[in-house]
Amino acid sequence: MFFGISPVIIIVVVLVFSAIKILNEYERGVIFTLGRFTGVKGPGLIFVIPGIQQMTRISLRTVVLDVPSQDIITRDNVSVKVNAVVYYRVLSADKAVLQVENYYYATSQLAQTTLRGVLGKMEMDDLLSNRDKINAELQQILDTHTEPWGVKVSNVEVKNVDLPQEMQRAMAKQAEAERERRAKIIHAEGEQQAAEKLAQASEIMSRSPSTLQLRYLQTLTEIASDKSNTVIFPLPIDIISAVMKKLC
């Protein structure tokens, strides 16, 4: 009789152990009973009736999705390669199983098509300068489409924008020309300010002849400080005029 009961006991023990499932804190189990959805269980120790119930394990941790490089033609007909990274997580385990066949694959494909669609409507300058605006727009579009799947897209970051070699050379020339333009503007503004200051100084000196004489003597002193130079002291016109009047 012992040998007749042993197989039954073994089968029961196997069924009991197969019914025991342990889910981590970040996991949930979507339970189907005879093909019908009957709830979400976990975390911790749960029981699934073998042959009657099935469980699909879903992780609630944030997933980092690397969007492969996409060939994009911008609105101003520039061909570029752009890749990105998407951060998302499952908020509703039952929707992630019931509403979409494979939420990971679906989110990946949606991210690629959305990246091409959004960047294709922008010009090259906007693509390079408005990175934060583009990231926010991509995140909003993806989050709207994945919400019915129970998936929350928290962040999207455009990583690299690869330009053709001829476009890189053209942009380098443009940047150099812009720097030269700014340098010329700054130089012209400096010349204008210097001319204005000289005009103001000339007007002040013309109202006070003694000031002009003092400035003349100061200039002679500065010249005489360098012993290697030969200094010629010209006489002021007013002194020469006074001497000539006396001689006449």
SVG drawing of the C-alpha trace seen along z (x, -y; Angstrom):
<svg xmlns="http://www.w3.org/2000/svg" viewBox="-13 -147 82 149">
<polyline fill="none" stroke="black" stroke-width="0.4" points="0.0,0.0 2.9,-2.3 4.1,-1.9 0.5,-2.6 0.2,-5.9 3.7,-7.2 3.0,-8.3 -0.1,-10.2 1.8,-12.0 4.6,-12.9 2.1,-14.3 0.4,-16.4 3.7,-17.7 4.8,-18.7 1.5,-20.5 1.8,-22.4 5.3,-23.5 4.4,-24.5 1.5,-26.5 3.8,-28.6 5.1,-31.8 7.3,-34.5 7.2,-38.0 9.8,-40.6 8.8,-44.1 9.1,-45.6 7.0,-42.8 3.3,-42.1 1.6,-38.9 -1.3,-39.2 -3.6,-36.2 -5.8,-34.5 -8.2,-31.8 -9.3,-29.6 -8.4,-32.3 -10.2,-35.1 -8.5,-38.0 -9.1,-37.6 -6.7,-40.1 -3.2,-41.3 -1.2,-39.8 2.0,-40.5 4.5,-41.2 5.5,-38.4 4.2,-34.8 1.2,-33.9 -0.5,-30.8 -1.4,-29.9 -3.6,-26.8 -1.7,-24.6 -3.6,-23.9 -6.4,-26.3 -4.6,-29.6 -1.7,-31.2 0.4,-34.1 2.2,-36.8 5.1,-38.5 5.4,-42.2 8.2,-44.5 7.4,-47.9 10.9,-49.3 11.9,-52.1 13.1,-50.8 15.9,-52.6 15.0,-52.2 17.8,-53.0 16.2,-54.2 18.5,-53.3 19.8,-55.9 17.1,-57.1 17.6,-58.6 15.7,-61.9 15.3,-64.6 14.6,-68.0 12.1,-70.5 15.0,-72.4 16.1,-69.2 19.1,-68.3 19.7,-64.5 20.8,-63.7 21.1,-60.6 19.5,-61.0 19.3,-58.6 17.6,-59.0 16.9,-57.4 13.5,-56.9 12.8,-56.3 9.5,-54.6 7.8,-52.3 4.7,-50.2 2.1,-51.8 -0.8,-49.4 0.3,-45.8 -3.1,-44.5 -3.3,-47.1 0.3,-46.3 -0.8,-42.7 -4.4,-43.1 -4.2,-46.2 -1.0,-45.5 0.7,-42.3 4.2,-43.3 4.5,-46.7 8.3,-46.8 8.3,-46.2 5.4,-48.5 7.0,-51.4 10.2,-50.9 8.5,-51.1 6.4,-54.1 9.5,-55.9 11.2,-55.4 8.3,-56.6 7.6,-59.6 11.3,-60.6 11.2,-60.6 7.9,-62.4 8.7,-65.2 12.2,-66.0 11.2,-65.8 9.0,-68.9 11.8,-71.0 14.7,-72.9 18.3,-72.1 18.9,-75.2 16.0,-74.3 17.1,-70.7 20.5,-71.9 19.5,-74.8 16.1,-73.8 17.0,-70.4 14.9,-70.8 11.8,-71.8 12.2,-68.8 12.6,-66.4 9.5,-67.8 7.4,-67.4 8.6,-63.8 7.9,-62.9 4.3,-64.3 3.5,-62.5 4.8,-59.2 3.2,-59.4 -0.2,-60.2 0.0,-57.1 1.3,-54.7 -1.2,-55.7 -3.8,-53.2 -1.2,-50.5 -0.6,-51.4 2.9,-52.7 4.2,-56.1 7.0,-57.8 8.8,-60.0 11.6,-61.4 13.0,-61.5 16.5,-62.7 17.9,-63.2 21.5,-62.0 23.4,-62.5 22.8,-64.4 25.2,-63.2 25.6,-65.7 27.0,-65.1 30.6,-66.2 29.7,-68.9 27.1,-70.3 29.7,-70.3 32.1,-72.3 29.4,-74.8 28.4,-75.3 32.1,-75.8 32.4,-78.5 29.2,-80.1 30.4,-80.2 33.7,-81.7 32.0,-84.4 29.7,-85.2 32.7,-85.6 34.4,-88.0 31.2,-90.0 31.0,-90.4 34.7,-91.4 34.2,-94.1 31.1,-95.4 32.9,-95.6 35.9,-97.3 33.6,-99.9 31.8,-100.6 35.1,-101.1 36.2,-103.6 32.9,-105.4 33.2,-105.7 36.8,-106.9 35.9,-109.5 33.1,-110.8 35.4,-111.1 38.0,-112.9 35.4,-115.3 34.3,-116.0 37.9,-116.6 38.5,-118.9 35.5,-120.9 36.5,-121.3 40.1,-122.3 38.9,-124.9 37.0,-126.7 40.2,-126.9 43.5,-127.8 45.4,-127.1 44.2,-123.5 45.5,-123.1 48.9,-124.5 49.1,-122.1 48.2,-119.1 51.0,-120.2 53.5,-120.3 52.4,-116.9 52.9,-115.4 56.4,-116.8 57.2,-115.3 56.0,-111.9 58.1,-112.1 61.2,-113.2 61.0,-110.2 62.4,-108.0 66.1,-108.8 66.5,-106.9 64.4,-109.4 65.4,-112.8 62.8,-115.3 62.1,-118.5 60.3,-121.1 58.0,-123.1 56.9,-126.5 53.2,-127.2 51.6,-129.3 50.5,-132.0 54.1,-132.5 55.4,-132.9 52.6,-135.3 53.5,-137.4 57.2,-137.5 56.4,-138.5 54.2,-141.4 57.0,-142.8 59.6,-142.6 57.3,-144.3"/>
</svg>
